[in-house]
């Protein structure tokens, strides 16, 4: 009886040590491993999945003329290919958004940021594979 009790105690100690080791391994891999945040995308990846629009010249609501171009960053190369096929739709979206703006909307950075967000949202509505991460106004000349 003494030998069986000693074996049972030994098995309990081995199972306890094994569980503690497994728990330590899980905690170490979950909390102490350095992970790269999703928001830290390399510039090479951004360039690889970005498309620059042609220069667009159109009238603003305030009877001024704007000449502009955009760089549109997409989430992957498949969405970039679809975007390139839909370039005429994208140009139409940009012209429609610009036609509703006045020259005064471009005086501060807030107006440009709002335009970029509206263009991003409208392009995301037409894309089927992927999405637009960010829209950058690359050039802006108002006359």
N, C-alpha and C positions, 0 to 999 in steps of 0.2 A: 504494500500500500504506500509506503514511503517513497519507493522508486517511481510509482505512477504520479504521485503528487509533485515530485521534483520535475518530472517530464512536463506536466501541465504548466507549472510555473515557468519553466524554460520556454515553452511554446508561447505563453502569454507575453513574456518579455520580448521574444523575437518578433511577434506580430506588432507589438507596441512600437518597437524601434523601426520596423518597416513602415508603419503608418506615419511616424514622425518624419522619416526620411522622405517619403512621398509628399507629405505636406510641405516640408521645407523646399523641395524641388519645385512644386507648383507655385509657392509664394515667390520664390526667386525668379522664376521665368515670367511671372505676371507683373511684378512690381519693380524689379531691379534691373531688367534688361532695358537698354536704351532703344527706343523706337523712334523712327523718323516720322514726324507729324505729316499728315496729309497736306497741310497747307504749304509745306516746304517743297515746292516743285522746282526742279532745276531750270535754269534759263534755257538750256538745250531742249528740254521737254516742251517748254512753252513755245519756242520757235518752231519745233517740229510739228506741233498741233495748232499753229496759228495761220490765219489767212489774212492777207491785206486786200482790202477792197480797192477797186479802181477809184480814181478821183471823181467825185460827184459834184456837179455844179447845179444849183437850183435856187429858186426864189424863196425868201422867207416871208412870213406873214406881214412883216413891216416893210415890204417892197425893197428890201436889201437882197443882195445876191451873196450866197455862200459857196465857197469851194472847199470841200473837205474830203478826207479819206479816213478809214478806220482800220485797225488791226483787231481781228476777232479771234480770241483764244478758245478753242474747243477742247472737250475732255479727252478725245482719242482720235486716232487717225481715220477710223471708220466714219466718225461724224464729220471730220474734215473733208473727206471725199464727198459725202452727201452735201455738205455746205457748198463745195465748189460747183456741184451740179445745179444748186439752187441760187446761184449768184444773182440772177435776174430778179428773183423774189426778194432777196436781201436788199438789193439796190432800191426796189420799190418801197420796202419798209422804211429804209433810211430817208428816202425822198418824202414819204408821207409824214414822218416824224418831224423833219426839218420844215415842211410847209406849215406846220402848226406853231412854229416858234417865231419869236421876234428877235431882232438884233440885240435887244437888252437882255435876253435870256442867256447870252453868251458872255456877259461881262464878268461874271464870277465863276468860280469853279463848281459851284452848286448846280448851275444850269447845265453845264457839260456833264456832270455826274448823273443828273436825272435823265438826260438824253441817252447816255450810255446804258443806263438801267432799262429804260423803255425799249431801246433797240434790242438789248439782250433778251428781254422777256418776249418780245414779238417774234424774234428769230427762234427762240426755244419752242414757241407754239407750232412752228412749221416743221421743225426737225423731228425725224422719226428715230434716228439712230444717234443717241447721245444728246449732248446739250452744250450750250455756250457757257464757258466759265466766266469770261470777262470780255468786255468790249472796251477798246482803247481808242480815243480820238487821236489820230496820228497827225492830222494837219487841219488847220482851220484858217480860212481867209474870208473876211466879210467886207463887202463893198457897198 
